[in-house]
Amino acid sequence: MYAIGLDYGTNSVRAIVVHSGTGEVCGSGVYAYAHGDQGVIGDLKDPNVARQHPTDYLRGLEQSVRSALREAGIAGNDVVGIGVDATASTPIPLDEQGEPLAFCEAFEGHPAALAWLWKDHTSVAEAKEITERAAVMRPAYLAACGGTYSSEWFWAKVLHCARTAPDVFEAANRWVELADYIPFVLTGEIVPGLCAAGHKGLYSPEWNGYADEEFLAAVDPCLVSVRRGLAERAHHMGHAAGLLSAVWADRLGLSEGIPVAVGTIDAHAGAVGSGIKPGTMVKIMGTSTCDIAVAPLDHALPEIPGICGVAHESVLPGCYGLEAGQSAVGDIFNWFVHTMKPGGGLTHEQLNQEALEMKPGASGLLALDWQNGNRSTLMDSELTGLILGLSLHSKPAEVFRAWVEATAFGARVIVERYREYGVPIERIISCGGLSQKSPMTMQIYADVLGCPMEGSAHEQSCALGAAMAGAVVGGVHVDFDAAATAMTGAINVVYEPILENQRIYDRLFELYMNVHDLFGTSGYAENQFNLMKELLVIREEVRGG
């Protein structure tokens, strides 16, 4: 018996066919989004705009599933269930028939009628309003999302639409997350997932669902109608959203009536696909990163400032799901290679190889990894990147390595924040494209974090986690513990920290935190005159050694 996992990423959708007894990926299909720049529709006048066309989601659904089935060489009636993950928060405005407004002739080409991709940062002002109002009226809301509501999230984006594109807002019958939209397309049922609702939509069983109408009205009365269009109850990914419709069964080549799991966020599905459990943090390393941990529901968690969210059963049933992350990691490396064109056009492979041969600290460079803002722990999307120590002798590979190191320092900030507030991190498993493609990056992370970095053997951990949900709702496994035992667990490589490198990075991390606090926090008054000089001291020590 087989399950299908659908993984809706930033640039493409991937479908995999997985043997539900072994976790073996028997077939896969990928559809690269056709609209915009690698699937992202921007605005030259506003770099904060990041939208997607829902047409890509539906074309990708059909083409990726059929390709995966062909490669697997199995009959559609051998598939017992489907799971779905997607980027979030990526809300979509729908009309009364449940069709995206982008499909309506009246809104053709209207950017506000598109899907609002997770990395759209146009709603900074609205997010600030929500944060300020919650601090006065509903401090529990902020406690669940690290103290700050983000411009990446549901309510801020919807409110920005209402204020900047009232015609679209008024035409929308409801708003739905991408992770919930795909199961709706497949089944005809809108069943919100606890993952996107809890981490992005101010949903919690503790306050009986989504943010209450009194609070939303105090932010802006227009939000009340949006609230009334949302379901009263959200469910974890082990719950079936509904059964595959006859129409989509025919389009996909599957059997009508197989269960479709409630949708979840891609990173959280990746954590499940990597075998997450209490004490283990899973790093999903790609365009951005997400650092996922879990804690039993009976474990008393303190408020953790700067962590993106603590939500009931958002990753595993019976556990809190904790999410932190970095807004740009792979994006930074791609920007440097493709936009800056270092050395006249050096490739990722060339830069990785040259950077791998360098010693920590030898470049004299130190960077801040904030080209797309800071998600955790500062939660400020308006922050920007920085590099210190440049000279006329700085080489492209040195600059490239400095950006990699900066992302590793940012990762260390997150791990230390988890531990500081009593969340044990005893093991780190990495998955995603970067963990598979860049040994140099993984070694640097091991050295900076001072602990082994285990690389999941599953190249598509997010899609695998979604497929595990499909296997659970399809009745193959009674729960995710059983699914994990059967379908996960393989580690293909472990990067051990190198003690000499670790000592250098501990010194550089202190300097990083000085710059981090100087530019990322208010009231930091310590003089940083010696910072550049200390970089030179470290550089000369390393080179001389």
N, C-alpha and C positions, 0 to 999 in steps of 0.2 A: 504493500500500500504506500501511496505517495501523498505529499502535501506540497502546496505551492506557496512560496513566499514572494510578495510584491514589495519592492523597496523603491520608494519615490524620493530620489535625491535632488540635489540642487541643479544638476545638469542633465540628468537622465533618469529613466525608470528601468529597473532590472527585475526580471522574474526568474526564479529558480524552481526546479522540480527536485524535491528532496525525498529520499527513501526515509519514511518515518520510523523505521526500525533501527537504522544505522546512522542517520544524519548525512549519508553520502549525497552529494549534489550530482544528480544524473543528467541535468540539462539546464541551460541558462539562456536567456535572451535579453538584449539590451536595446533600448530605444533612446537615442539622443534627442532631446527636445529641439524642435526645429525653429522656434521663434527666438528672436533676440540674439544676444551674444552668449553662446553656449547655454541657451535656454532662459537666460535672464534678460528681461526687457527693462532697460534703464531709461534715463533722461539726461541728455548732455548738459542741460541747464541745472540739474539737481542730482548730484552724485548719491544722494540718500535713497533714490527711487530704485526699487528692485521688485519687479512684478513677473508673473508667468501667465502664459495663455492656457486655459483649461483644455483646449483642443489637444495640446501635447500630452496631457494626462490620459485622455481617452484613446488616442492613437497609440500611445505607448503601452497602455493596458493590453490592447488586443494584439499588437505586434510582438511584444515581449513574451506574453504567455504562449502564443502559438509557436514562436521560435524555440522557447524552452521545451515545449512538448515534443517538437520535432527532434531536437537534439537528444532528448531523453529516450525517444523511441518507444513511448508508452501510449496506451489508449487513454482517452480522457476519462473513461469510467473507472480508471484505477486511482484517480485523485479523490481523496476523502475530505479535504478541507483546504481553505485558503486563508492566509493571514496577510495583513497589510501594515506597512509602516510608511511614514512620510516625514518630511521636514516640518518643523513647527516653531513658531506659530505662522501658519500660512492660510489665513482665512479667505473664503471665497463668497462673494455675494450671489445669492440665487433668486430667481423669480418665483412666482406662485406655482409654477409647474416643476420646480426643483431644478431648472436649468440655470447654468451660470449666466449672469447678465452679459458677459462677454459674447455670448452666442446670439444675443438679441440685436436686431438690425439697428435699433435706436442707440445702442452703446458700442457699436463696432468701432474698434480702435481707441475707445476711451480707457485710459490707463487705470482709472479707479474701478472699472468694471472687471478687471483682471484679478487673478489670485495675487494676494499681497505676500510675497515671499518672506521667509523668516528674516532675511538680511535687509529688508526695507527699513530704513531708519528715519522716515519722514515724520514720525509722530513723537518726536522728542518732547515737544511742549505738552502734548496731551498726556504722555507718560508721567511727566513731572506733576501735572495737575492731579492725576490719580494717586500718585504717591503722597502728595501733600494732603489731599482730602482723607486718604486712608489713615494717615498718621494721627489725624484728629478724631475721626469717626470710627474706624475699624482697624486698630493696630494689629489685630490678629491676621488680617490680610497681608500686611507687610512682613510679619513674622514668618509666614509661609513662603515668601519669595525673596528672602535675604535682605529685606529692608528697603528695597527699591523696586517699583514696577517698571518694566523695561519697554522701550519703544519698539522692541521686536514682537511684542505680545498682543493678544487678541483685542482687548478693550481699547488700548491706545490707537491701534490701527483703525478700528471701526469708528472711533470718535473723530479721528483725523479725516476720514472719508466724509463724515457728516458735515464737517466744517469747510472742507475744500471742494467737495463734489456732492452737494446736496441732492442733485438730480439722481445720482447713482444710489445714494443712501435711501432716498424716498422710494425708489423703484425696487429695492431689495426686500423680498419677503422674509428672508432669513439669511444669516451668515453661518457658514459651516467650515470647520477646519478640513484641510486636505486629507488628513488621516481618517476623518469621518466621512468625507465626501466619496471616496472610492468604495468603501463598503456600501454606502447608500446607492451608488450607481449599480453595483452588482446585485443588491437585494431589494432595493426600493424602500429600505428602512434607515432612518437617521438615528443612530444610537451613538452618542458621544462616548469617547474613550476617556477613562480616568486620567490617562497620561497627559494629553493635550489640555484637557479641561483643568486638571489640577495644577500643572506647571505654568500654563499660559493664560488660563481663563478665570482665575480666582474662584475655583470650585473646591469645596471640601465637604465631606459628611459632617464636619464639626459645625458648619453653619448652614447645613441642610441644602447644599447645592451650590449654585453660582452666587456671586456677589448679590446682595439683596437690593431690591428696588429703591429703598430709601437712600442707600449709599449711592447707587448709580444716578438717581435723580439729582442728588447733591452735586455730583460731578458734572452732569449735563442731562436734562430730562429726556433727550433723544435716545439715551441708552436704555431706557425702560422698555421701549418697544422691542429692542434687540433681545433683552433679557427674557421677555415673554415668548419669543420665538425659539428659545432653547429648551431642550428636554429637561425634566425635573431631576433625572437620575443619570449618572454616567456609570460605566462598567469597565472592569479590567479586561486585558486582552485575552483572557481565558474564557470569555463570554462570547457567545455567537451573536453577531449583529442581526443576522437573518440567514435566509437560504438563497442560493444562487438562482436568479430568475431564468425563465426559459429563453428570453431574448439574449442575455449575456452568456448563457450556457452554449447557445448556438454560435455566437460570435467568437467564443474562446475555444470551442471544441471540447467542452466539459459536460458533465452530467447535470441536468437540472436538479436543484434541491440540495446540493451539498452545502454544508455550513460555511459561512464567512465570518471570521473572527472580528471582534471590535478592533478598530485601528489604533495604532500607537505611534509614538514619535520614533524616528529612525534610530537615533542614538540609544534609546531605551531598548528597542528591539535588538540592537547590536550587543548590549549588555547581556540580555537573555541568551542570545546565540553564542556568547562567550562563556556561559556557565556562571554568571554572577551569583554570589551568595554573601551573607554578612561577613565582613572582614576583607572582602575583595572589592577593589575598585577597577572598573573597566574604562579604559580610555579609548574612545572612538576617534581616530585620528584621520582627518581628511581635510576638506575645505576649511572647516573650523574644527574644534574639538569639543567633545562633551565628556565629562568625567562623572560617571554614574556609580553610586553606591546604594546599598540597601540596609535597612535596620528593621528588626522585628517591630510590629505595631505595639507590643508591650514594652518596648525599650523607650524610656523617657528621653526625648530629644530636646536639647535647649534650642533657643533661637540662634541660628547661625548666620551672622551678617555676611552679606556678599555672596551667598550661595543662591543660585537661581531659583531653587525651589525645593520644598519638602512636601511631598504629596502622598496621600493614601493610595496604596496598591497601584502606583503608577508604573512600576517595573514588574514586581512579582506579587501575586496575591499573598496577603498576610504580612506584608512589609511596607514600611515607608520607602518611597523612592526619593533619592537625593540627587540633584543635578547641579553641576557647575560646568564651566567650560570657558573656552577662548573663542572670540568672535572671528578670528582669522589665524590660521596656521598654514595649511597648504595654500590658501589664497595669497599669503605673503610671498611664499616661494614662487608661485606662478607669476605674481605681479613683477617680482624682481627679474625673472627669466624672460617673460614675454613682453613686458612693458618697458623695463629699463634696458633690456638687451645688453647685458654686461659682456665686456670683451668683444663687442661686435656681434654677439649672438651665441654665446656659449649655452649649451643645453643643460637640462637638469642633471643628466648623467655625468657630463664633464665637470660641472661644478661640485657634484657630490664626491666624485673621485678625488679632485684636488683638495677639497675641504677635509676629506677623510684622512689625508696625510698630514694635516696640521695639528699642532699641539694646542690644548686649551690655553687661552691667554696670550698666545704668540702674536696675534694680530694687533693687540692693543685696542680692540674695538668693543663697544658695549651698546646694545640696542634695546629699545622698548617696542614690544610686539603689539602695537595698538593701531595698526593701519585701518582696522574696521571697528575701532572703539575697544573698550574693555568690558567683557561680559562678567567675569568673576576675577577678583572679588570687589572691584571698584564699582562695577555696574554703571558705567558711564559710556554711552555710545558716541559722545562727542570728543573723546580723547583721540589723539593721533600718534603716529609712530615717530620714532626718534633714533638716531644713531650718533654715538660719540666716539671720538678718537681717530677720525679720518685724517689721513695725511696724503701727500702726493705719492706715497709709496704703497698705499692700500690697494690690494688686488681684488678682483671680482669675487674669487672664491673665499677670500677672507670676509668680505662683506656678506656673502651668502651664508657662511658659517655663523656669523654674528647674529643674523636673523634666526637661524635654527636655534642657537643658544638662547636667544631672547624668549622664544616660545617655550623652551624647556624651563627657563626661570619662571615664566608665567605659570607653567604647570606645577612647579614646586610651591608657589604661593597658594595654589588651590589645595594641594595635598596637606600643607601645613595648617591651613584653615580648618579642614575636616578634622584633623587630629586634635587641634587646639580645643575643639568643642565636643570631644568625646566620641567621634566616629572612628572606629578602628580601621586603619588601612594597613593590612598585613601582607597584601599581595596585590600587584598591579598587572593586569592583562591588557594588552593593547590589540586593537583590531582596526580595520579600515585601510585605505590605500597607502598611507604613509608608513604604517607599520610593516607593510609587505614590501614596499619598494625602496626604502632608504635605510640600510643598516647603519649608516653614519648618523642619521637622526636618532635612531633607537639607542645607539651607544651613548650619544650625548645626553639623552634623557636619563639613561641609567646612571651616568656619572653625576649629573646635576641633582637627581632625586636621591641618589645614594642607596638605591635598592635595585634588585633585578627587574628588568622589563621583559615580561613574557609575551611573545607574539602568538596570537591565535593562529592555528593552522587553517582556519576557515577564512578564505578570502572575502566571502560575502556574509559576515557575521550578522549584519542587520537583516538581510533577506532570510538568513537561517533562523533568526529569532522569530521573524514573521511566520515562517513555515512551521516552526514549533507550535505557535499559536493555532495554525491550521490543523496540526496533528492533534492538539488537545481538544479543540471544538469538534474535530472529526471523530473523536472517540478512541483514537489509537492509544493515547496516554491519558491516565486519569488526572494528572496534574503536571505542572512544570518541573517538579523534582524528577518525576519519571521520564519526562521528555528530555531533560538535561542529561540524565544518566545514559540514555540511549543515543542521543543525537549530538552531544558536545563533548568537550573535555580535551580535545587534541591541542597540544602546544607544539609548534614546529621549531621554535628557537627561543633561547633565553639569553639576554644580554646582561652580563654581570658588570657591576660598577668597577672601574679601574681605580684603585686607591689613590694613586698619584694624581689622576685627573680630577677625582672627587675633591681632593684638598684644594686644587686651584679653583675649581668651580665654587667651593664654599666661600672663598675670598671674593670671587666675582659676583656671587649672589648678594653679598653684603652691599657691594657697590650698586648692583641692580636695584636693590630695595631702597637705597638712598634716592636714586633717580625716580623710581616708581612713586615714592612718597612725595618727592619734590614736585613732580608734574601731575600726579594723580590725586592728591589729597589737599585739603585746605588747611591753613595754619601751620604748614611745615616751614620752619624758619632756620633750620640748620645750614650753615655755610658749606657749600660744596666745592670750594676752591681747589681742594686737594684731590678731587675725584679723578680728573684727567691725569694728574701726576701719578696716582696710584695705579692706574691702568698701564702707564709706562713702566713703573716698577715691576709689575707682574710680567709684562711683556719681556723685559730684559732678563728677568730671572729665568723665565721659561726658555728663551732663546739661548741664554748662556749655559743652561743645563743640558 
